[in-house]
Amino acid sequence: MAEVRIEELAEGSGKSRNKYFRIHGPKGFIKVAITYAYKHGVIQYHVDGYDAGNGWIENVRGLQEVMRDAIGWTFTHRGKWAESLYTKEGNPPPKVTIEEDDHGKTVTFDGPTDRVTFSKRTTRAEQQQLRDLLFKGKESVACAICARSFPPGMMITAHIKKRSLASESDRLDDNIVVPMCKAGCDALFELGWIGVEDGNVISLRAQPSTSSVEELITSVKGRACAYYRGSAIVYFQWHAAHHKS
């Protein structure tokens, strides 16, 4: 395993349950946010997002591969890795005491609890409207990339242009989102392995890091994208340029 150096950043430290780290390795660095949640009497640790140099990403699927590319080092179990990273630098999570009687359960937190608000997740006023537009009342929807049909629970309301980098008018444009499946297409698009150009799916990276990634890309490369129309074209052009740069 490659030698790495972990640096705790000042953001959020001591004021919330979020902690931010920059992990340095021989191939570069990646910034991650670690948080925890109390669930069923157990504290569970999560990677709340990461930045490998291309902007903040809240969707952490594929993080292992991104870390391997960025620093030449990764983890085997994300939850355990997040816990060890969070607690290593101090600032332990609150002690939780559960008392149960005839009236139900009483949970007591000894330490900092929910003083942080997850604004990135709670202020997306348009998100539900966009999801309803794509999926409401439908038993199945075709993926914008592979064209296979899936039930809505297997689909993502995928922003073509990163929401964090989109203007207010962009965010309110119905064409900024398309349905993408959780069977691989959303991750490939989100991480910049694939894009859409002139209406067809293209590969944006010449050297996929594994044969499995290459097989996924080959399976969708050249397919026509039914959503390449109107203002969506500008967002697809932005996506391709963003990940090629």
Buried (B, 14 or more C-beta within 10 A) or exposed (E): EEEBEEEBEEEBBEEBBBBBBBBBBEBEBBBBBBBBEBEEEEBEBBBBBBBBEEEBBBBBBBBBBBBBBBBBBBBEEBEEBBBEBBBEBEBEBBEBEEEEEEEEEEEEEEEBBEEEEEEBEEEEEBBEEBBEEBBEEEEEBBBBBBBBBBEBEBBBBBBBBBBEEBEEEBBEBEBBBBBBBBBBBBBBBBBBBBBBBEBBBBBBBEEBEEEEBBEBBEBBBEBEBEBBEEEBBBBBBBBBEBBEE
